[in-house]
Each structure stands twice: as C-alpha cells, then as structure tokens.
Amino acid sequence: IILSLMGRPVSQNSYGELLCEVKDQGVKLGEARVRGYMTNADLKFHTDRAAMVCLLCTQRARSGGVSRISSAVTVFNHLIRERPDLVPVLANGLNYMSVEEGGDISVKRVPIFDMHDGVLSCRYSRNTLSTAILKGAPYTEAEKESLDVVDAIADRPELCLEMTLERGQIQLVNNFTTLHADRKS
C-alpha cells in the first residue's frame, strides 16, 4: 500500500506479475522463460523497465544475496573523463533482444545513456545485452567494449555500495539513475 503512493505498479515480466519472488528455482539464465531473479547466477549491473524497483527482504538468504548499487550518473561522468570515445557509442544505442517467452524477440536499438532537458537517464541491462550478442544481434567491437567499460566502472569498490538485506528491510532504487546488481555467491 505504501509503495502505491509512489506510482502505479507495472508488471515485472510478460506474464503480468506485479510481485516476483527472488529465489533460485533451479533453472539457468539464458533458457526460455527464465529471468535472472529465478536463478543462482550473479546478476550484472542493470536497470529494470520501470521508474523504480523495490526489493523487500522477507527472509535473509542462507548464502549470497548481496545487493549492489552504483550511480549511473557517476558511471557516465567517469566515461566522459576516461573514455569519451565510448559516450557517443552508448548514446547511439545498443541492440536489445528479449528472449522471455511471450515477449517481443525482435532486436531494438536502445540508448544506454540519454540526456533530456538537462537530465541524464540510463537504460542498461548487461545480461540482456549479452544474450542479444549470443543470439546474433549485430554489435561492433566498440559496442562490445563499451559494455565491459560500463561494468568495470560501476563495479569499482569506491563507486559500488554492497548490502545484504535483513528481514523486513526494503530497498528502493530509481531505475533512471541507479544501476543495481546482485551477487549470489
């Protein structure tokens, strides 16, 4: 109820689910109908397809379950200073492909960073982008390199906050400005 005051809930997947349990269901990332939160695979830095994501801990993980966040704005600022050659590549967009059953499997070019009215926003999903590459979506060497550079910057210890949520704790993340990941091991 409290979260409904912050906006209108949208589905997490092509099945229309508003809430999903983050739990290893014994399936593998990359298989049909499998989302990262259903596996024991580490989830690389990403944003979700909504303005905000909420993670509520109902039971602490027996092992792993480390939530990680990094500022997309800070990553962008580091790119400008350290790798300005990759900024146009990321702003031009990379090829996304969703393989979730019931979802559209066509390739779509989506900007990773976009500036509108002086406000920066980010749309990044490394696992999805990697799947697109594996499934044959066209990528240049500069586009592939840009993924590694974004990941490396976001993963820097001085830029990344790690936390293990305890039962009853909630994490709210702005998907336009914050990258999030999780480490299961």
N, C-alpha and C positions, 0 to 999 in steps of 0.2 A: 504494500500500500504506500509506504513512504517513497519508494522509487517511482511510482506512478506520478508523483508530484513533479518529478524532474523531466518527464517527457512521456511520449507514447511508446510502449513496448513494441518491438518488432521481432519477427521470428529469427531464430538462430540458424535455421537450415531450410532446405527445400521441403521439409515435412511440416513446417509451420509451428514448430515448438518454440514457445517463449522462454522456457527454462530447460536447461540441459544439465545432467549430472556429469561432472568431470571425473571420470573413473576409467581405469583400464578394463576394457571389455574383452581383452584377448584377441583383438584384431590389429591389423597392421596398416600404418599410414600408407596411402597410395592405392589401397584396394578400393573397389567400388563401394559406395555408401559409407565410407569411413571418414570421419573428421578427426582432427588431431586430439581433441579432448577425450576421444574414446580409446586412446592407445596409451602405451607406456613410453612412447617416443618423446624425446625433448621437442618442445615447440620453439622454433626460432622466432626472433622478433617479428612482430606483425601488428597490424591494426585489424579490427573487425569491421563489418559492413553496417555499422550503426554509429550514432554520435557518441554513445557511451557504452561501456561494458561494465558489468557488475559481477564480481566474484564473491560469493558467500561461502564461508567455510562452515559446513555442518558437522564435519568430523575431520580431525587432523590426519594427514596421510601417514601411513606406517613408515614409509620411507619416501624420499624425494619430495615432490610437491612444492618446490621452491619457485615462487612467483618472482618475476623480474620485470622491471620497468626502466625505460630510458626515454629521455626527451627527444622527440623527433625534431623539434626546433633546434636543439643543441647539435644533433647529428647534422642537420642542414648547415648550420653555421660552421662546423668543422669541415664539411665538404667544401664550402666556399673558400676557406683558408688553405686547406691541404690538397684538395683535388678539384679545383674549379672546372677542369675539363669534363668531369662527370656530371656536373649540375645540369647542363642542357640535355644530356642523355636521360637523366631521371625525370626532368620536367617534360620532355617529349613523350614519355610514357614507355611502359614495357608491356609485353604481351601476357595477358592473364588468360587462364583457361580453368574453368571449374569442372571437376570430374565427379562432383556429388550427384548421385542418382536423383533424377527429377529436375536437376538444374540445367541451365544452358551450357553446352560444352563448346560453344563457338569461342574463337580467340578474340579478345577485346584488348585494345591498346589503352592503358590507363596511366595517367601521370602519377609518379610516386610523390613528387612534391609539386604543389600548386599554390600560387600567390593570387589572392583575390581581394581587392580593396585594401592592400597592405597587410593582409592576414595570411600567414602560411598554414597550409594543411597538408597532411600526409595520408597516403593510402598505400600500405606496404604489407605484403604477406609473402615472406620468403618461401615457405613451404609450397604455397600455391604457385608462385613463380617458378620454383624448381620443378614442380610437376609439369608445368607448361613446357619447360625446356625438354624434359624427358619424353613428353608426348609429341615432340616435334614442332612446337611453336617456334617461329624464326626469331633468333637472337643474334646480335652482333657480339664480337668479343668484348667491346666496350660496355655493352649492356650486361653481360655476364660478370665482368669485373666490377661494375657498379654495385651489384648485389653483395659481393664479398666485402667491398669497402664499407657499405652501409652497415652490414652486420658487424664488421670489426670495430667501427666507431661506436655503435650502440652498445657493444659488449665490453667496452673499456671499463675497468673497475671504478675509475673515478666518475664515470657517467651513468653507471648502472646501479640501481638500487635493488637488492635482493631481500626477499622476506618469505617466511613460512607462516602462513595464516593459521591462527588458532581458532578453535570452535567459536562461532559467534561473530568473528571479525568479517568485515566487508571491505573489499577493495573496489573503488570506483575509478575508472580510467576514461579520460577524454580521448576518443579514437582519432581525432583530427590532429592531436599534438603529442600523443604519447604512444610509444611502441611498448608492447608487452610480450613476454615470453614465459616459458616455464621449463624448469629442469626437473626431470623425474628421478634422476639418479643422484 
